[in-house]
Amino acid sequence: MYVLAFQRLTIEALIDVFYFPIWWYSFGAVKAAEWCFNLLKEGNMNLAPGIWLTNIFVPMFGQYDWQGRIISFLMRVVQIIFRGAALLAWTLVCLALFIIWLVLPLLIGYGFYRSLIKR
């Protein structure tokens, strides 16, 4: 019984080792891309530059005089610029996380190869 269990565990471990790269770059990459896209959507919901752009000509705090309209417009322009820049930075972070996901096994394999060569 122990021999059969050991044989089965060994075979499954070898199959998992060879299946890992296939999973990592197919199903795992799709899951990682979905996770990064959801992270980007959350960043867009938190920063919401589109809402500020939609309401760019609406006076803030009910100030319908011309001074209130000018100040509201300028404040919204500044908010759109900074929130848009923050969303762009957040997009780059999400993209970097996905690229790290794709490159990480290659870097680990390269490090393992280099450690074998140095000895």
QUIJO-V610113 format. One record per helix or strand of 3 or more residues. SS is the DSSP state (H for helix, E for strand). FROM is the first residue (numbers start at 1). TO is the last residue. If there is no record, write none. Layout:
# QUIJO-V610113
SS,FROM,TO
SS,FROM,TO
This chain:
# QUIJO-V610113
H,2,25
H,27,47
H,49,54
H,60,62
H,66,118
